[in-house]
Amino acid sequence: MTTATHDATVLEQYDSRAQAYLASAVHASGADLERMAAVIGSRPHAVALDMGCGGGHVAFRMAGLVGKVVAYDLSAAMLETVAAEARKRGLDNIVTKRGAAEALPCPSGSFDVVATRYSAHHWGAFTDGLAQMRRVVKPDGLALFMDVVSPGVPLLDTWLQSLELLRDPSHVRNGTLAEWKAALASLGFAVGEVATYKLRLDFGAWIERMQTPDVHVAAIRSLQRRASAEVKDYFALEDDGSFTIDSALIVARPV
């Protein structure tokens, strides 16, 4: 699949769902978001990047900490939603810019802080997106990476990726923590703090947010019913299909 083809799939999935992601409780809050804010602290003169901003929750949280935030996303509809919400909240230091993660149209060393949350598993070229973040962060800058992570065990990994893809065909892959660390190190980041979390997904809200077709919902529920005890236990699978996954926050700095 070409990058352009994958980007078209992403847009097909997300252009019509901007309001759902703005309203999503999973995206609007979380211990990782609060930890991100604590790590950044007050930087009134800093310029920050929210890479793959989606509904804008990272940008909104950073806006009160830094001087300027660039909310960057492939979807124009997402960016329009973020801009409208920023105006509503009186956050006049958020600007939006459209493009793919792998082709960030900003000069090198543009940002004091770069962050991404729940976006990288959609990138057609994972390391290329991370490389762009490394390129645009200042030598003394800060980088934060937040995403769902794979348990790494082949059985559990296959189960997680399958459900993600059935729900959303723009899903590429949830990497393991080891893969994240290796990729960041290879691109010139020194990994510091790593915090891990358990994220419960309410099945109804999870499906509704993506407007998953009924045939795919049925397939997900079929897989869940036939899952092994090991899978059901690890993901804390509930009778209604709700389940719990791993997520992580990685703090890194350029070297």
Secondary structure, 3 states (H helix, E strand, C coil): CCHHHHHHHHHHHHCCCHHHHHHCHHHHCCHHHHHHHHHHCCEEEEEEEEECCCCCHHHHHHHCCEEEEEEEECCHHHHHHHHHHHHHHCCCCEEEEECCHHHCCCCCCCEEEEEEECCHHHCCCHHHHHHHHHHHEEEEEEEEEEEEEECCCHHHHHHHHHHHHHHCCCCCCCCEHHHHHHHHHHCCEEEEEEEEEEEEECHHHHHHHHCCCHHHHHHHHHHHHCCCHHHHHHCCCCCCCCEEEEEEEEEEEEC
